Amino acid sequence: MSEHSPASNQLRIGLDGYNFAMPKGTGVATYGFTLARILKQMGHSIEGVFGLDVGKTIEMRETILYDLIGRERHETRKQARRRVRREKFRALMPTRLLEVPVTNQVSKQSLSDKIPHFDRIWSSSSLYEIANWHFRYFKTFLTIELPEPLDIMHWTYPIPVRIKGAKNIYTVHDLVPLRMPYTTLDDKNFYYRLIQDCVTNGDGICTVSETSLNDIINRFPNAKGKIFNTYQSSPIPEELLHSSPGIDEKIIFEMYSLSKNGYFLFFGALDPKKNIARIIEAYLASKATSPLVLVSARNWGMAGAANSESGITIYGRTISSNRIVQLDYMPRALLFRLIRNAKAVLMPSLFEGFGLPALEAIQLGTPVIASTTGSLPEVVGNAGLLVDPYDVEDIRAAIERLDSDASLRDKLIMAGPTQAAEFSDDRYKERLEKLYSAFRS
């Protein structure tokens, strides 16, 4: 326990800002945001570790940090080559974190649903890129120091960095790059060594489902005894959960001309494991009269507008249908309203380490079509229909059932609260307490 912890049960816990700093939302960023929120409720002190260039002027560091968070990097090829050369060189040198003063001089309210409140913030320019080069060069994690050691550094993603003097815990959400290498763009040898070193040299491994826990132990047996499944909870604000459904219905209709229970919804990254091509194929083959709405901030081989004039381009194929609507990235509060009004959420992924969209749908009273693979059966339980994600006909049949059978939808909705309770904030706190108690001095 750090001597700087003001209360006997309070820990100084660090969280990386790697995913928080990305331009648009990621599932890992949501995981980190929720983790920070829960840790604050548990009474712990939270410190953020970012990889942004906040400059030398201490009075401007907070302003610059929040200016850079979420900003796209625009650079020419020449500038990119120069940056990479600098990062490679700096990987050979000691890395120093600068403290970013946490003040009330920067208004953070508009980012309050994306960036958690940190008690202290640290940053070093290109920290995570430099750490990757360091790992490639030396086959060891980059070690960095803080003036006052943390009790625990909880890395929300496998990153080749460790904080000296802290217990370093690494969250490994899944092993998709190793299980399904054709669905990701990772350097697989690098990823394998990274996970191996997280398991071997990390103080602990956190994961988010029994499926992932078993996968990790099967692939890396020495994880046994130091790996914990905490699952996770959802960041849906209480005020939204208890708000009037009529308000949501009005907003969604006025903005998108979509009626309550009048559309199917897919939301998330358009990468291969999300199975979007089969979802669309099954939907188009169905007799469903409700449109399919796709919401995504990022793509992996998908481009093109989503309207009947120009169609939707998926993996090089253009599909023209006025039954499909594509919406771009939107604030989470608005997305939650869209989920609440949907007839069902479609998530027959090829694999998920957890499946937060399914939990969010269940919490908001919306049935889910999920897959029989990965962790989704753990998350969905009896609050959704499970299908073979490789079987277009199975997905099509489930879509038609939920489109036409209101009593089935009601049955699934009724099962939702019991299932969602397994992933409540209180249950999450219990699991996190078990995790951290294993590392208390």
Secondary structure, 3 states (H helix, E strand, C coil): CCCCCCCCCCCEEEEECCCCCCCCCCHHHHHHHHHHHHHHHCCCEEEEEECCCCCCCHHHHHHHHHHHCCCCCCCCHHHHHHHHHHHHHHCCCCCCCEEECCCCCCCCHHHCCCCCCCCEEEECCCHHHHHHHHHHHHCCCEEECCCCCCCEEEECCCCCEEECCCEEEEECCCCHHHHCHHHCCCCHHHHHHHHHHHHHHCCEEEECCHHHHHHHHHHCHHHCCCEEECCCCCCCCHHHHCCCHHHHHHHHHHHHCCCCCCCEEEECCECHHHCHHHHHHHHHHCCCCCCEEEECCCECCEECCCCCCCCEEECCEEECCCCEEEECCCCHHHHHHHHHHCCEEEECCCCCCCCHHHHHHHHCCCCEEEECCCCHHHHHCCCEEEECCCCHHHHHHHHHHHHHCHHHHHHHHHHHHHHHHCCCHHHHHHHHHHHHHCCCC
